């Protein structure tokens, strides 16, 4: 889905930025909501400078103040209120996308969803949040909708993706010379992908 958003941005000359973040489940113990929002700020600043737009004076001042050598890191609230929200307000067609938010601790994903709700009320943005049901996005971000994707609905797509990914990886590094083992790996991955 995120790739489709990025493709749309590339194809449409008048489309606003798509900023995205993927929480890596392998780094579960160090995942923080702040990482997502810092990444959004960096991506938005990069977008502004590569498209020759000008950040607002408020944003310019905050960047100089917060990111000078020897300056203490800004607080979470400062990152959101002084940088992210003013940056988001500069765009009429901004999309924020986050995948894997559910791999963060409960405290972190609740903080991220509450922040997304605040940002969406302060700026005209579209949100795409991907994760398991436990996130309760529709409860935490009023007005959002829930689209459920299950293996029942997307089983063939998931199987196709899994098989192609394994085949691609095997061209890089052979997993086994035993075809029965390879087939067992594929079937197990497809079966165990429920809810991913």
N, C-alpha and C positions, 0 to 999 in steps of 0.2 A: 504494500500500500504506500509506504513512504517513497519507494522508487517511482510509483505512478505519480505521486505529487511532484517529485523532482522533475520527472519527464514533462509534466504539464507546464511547469515553470519554464523549462527550457524552450518548449514549443511555442508558448504564448508570449509575445513580446511585451504585453502590458500586464503580465502576471507579476504579483509581488513575490517577495522572498518566501522560501520554505526553509525553516530551520528545524533541525531534528537532532535527536539524541537517542542512543541505544544503550540501555543499562545492561552491562555484561554480567550474566549470572555467575561467571567464574571469579568475579571480584566482589561478591556479595557482602563481605565484611567491611568494605571501604566505600560503598555506594552512598552518595548523599544527594539530596534534592538540589543543593547549591551547585553541584557539578553540572547538572542539566541547565540551570539558568545562566551560569557563567558561560557555558558553551553557546547558548542562545545569543548572549550579548556579543561574544566574539564573532559569531556567524553574521549577525546583523551589522556589526561594524565593518566586517570584510565586505559584505554586500554593498553597503553604503559607499565605501571607498572604491570598489571595483566598478560600480555603476556611476561613479563621479557625482553622487549625491552629496549633500552636506549634512552632517549631523547637527542637531540643534545646538545652540550655545550652551544650554544646560548640560547636554551630553558631553560636549567638548570639555567643558569645565570639570565635570565629574571624572572623565577619563584622565585628565591631567592631574587632578587631585589624588585619585585613588591609585594610579599606577606609576607614579614617580618612584624612582629608586629610593629605598629607605623609608617608604611610607607604609604604615601598617595596613594590612588587608581590610577592605571594607566589610562591614557586617552584612549578614544576610538581608536584613531590611533595607540597607543602603543599596545593595546590589539590585533589589527589586524596585524600590521606590525612586531611586535617583538615576538608575541606568536602564533597566529593562522596560519599565512602563513608558518613560519618555521615548525610548527607541521604538517601541511598538506603536506608539502614537504617530510616528512619522509615516506609517504605511496604511493604505486603505485595503490592501489585500495580502495580509500577513498570515502565514500558517505556521503554527508551532506543533511539532509532532514528537511524540516520545513513545518509545517501544521498550517493553521490559520493565516498566516502572514497578511492577509487582515483585521483582526480585530484591528491591530495597526493603529495609526494615519497615514495619507498619508505621512507625513514627515518621520516617522519611517520606514515604509515599503519601501519607496524609498531608504533610507539610507541602509537598509538591502540588497536590491537587487543590489544596486551599489557595496556594499562590496562583495557580492557573486560573482559578475562579476570580481572584482579585484582578489579575491582569486582563482577563476577558471582559470584566466590567469597566475597566479603565481605558481600554483600547479596542479598536475594531479588529478582532483577530478570529481566525478559525483554529480550532484545536483538534488534534487527533491523538488520542491516548489509547495505546494498545497494551492489554494485559489481561490477567485472569479476573474472574468475577469478583474476587475478594476486594478489588479496588473500589467497588461501588461508585463508579464515576458519576452516574446519574444522580446519586444522592449527594455527592460532594460538590458537583458542578451543576447547579440548577439550570434547566433548559437544555441539557445535553441529551443525546439519544444513545441507546445501547444497541449495538449490532453484534450479534453473537455469531461467532464462526466456530463450528465444530467439525470434527472429522466426518460426521454424518453428512454435512453439507459440502465439505471440501476435501473429502478423503481422496478422490482421484487426483486432485491438484497437489495435495500433500505427498502422495505416493510418487507422482511424477517428479516433484522437486527433490525428494529424498533420493530417488534412484539416480537422477542426473547429478546431484551433488556428490554422491558416492563415486559415480563413474568419473567425474571430473577430478576428484581427489586421488583416485586410483591412477590416473594418468601422471600425477605428480609423484605418488609413492604407492607402490603395490601393498595392499593390506594382507593379501594371502594369495597363494596359487591354487587354493582349493575353492572351486566354484560353489560348492555346497555351503561352505563357511560364509562366503560373500553373500549368497542368497539369504542365509539365516540372519546375517547382520542387517540386510535391507529390510527383511520382514519384521524383525524385532524393532528397528527404528520406526518403521511405519506404524506398528501396533502401539508402541509406547508414546507416540506423538500426541495422543489425545490430550486436549487442553492446552497445547503449546501455541 
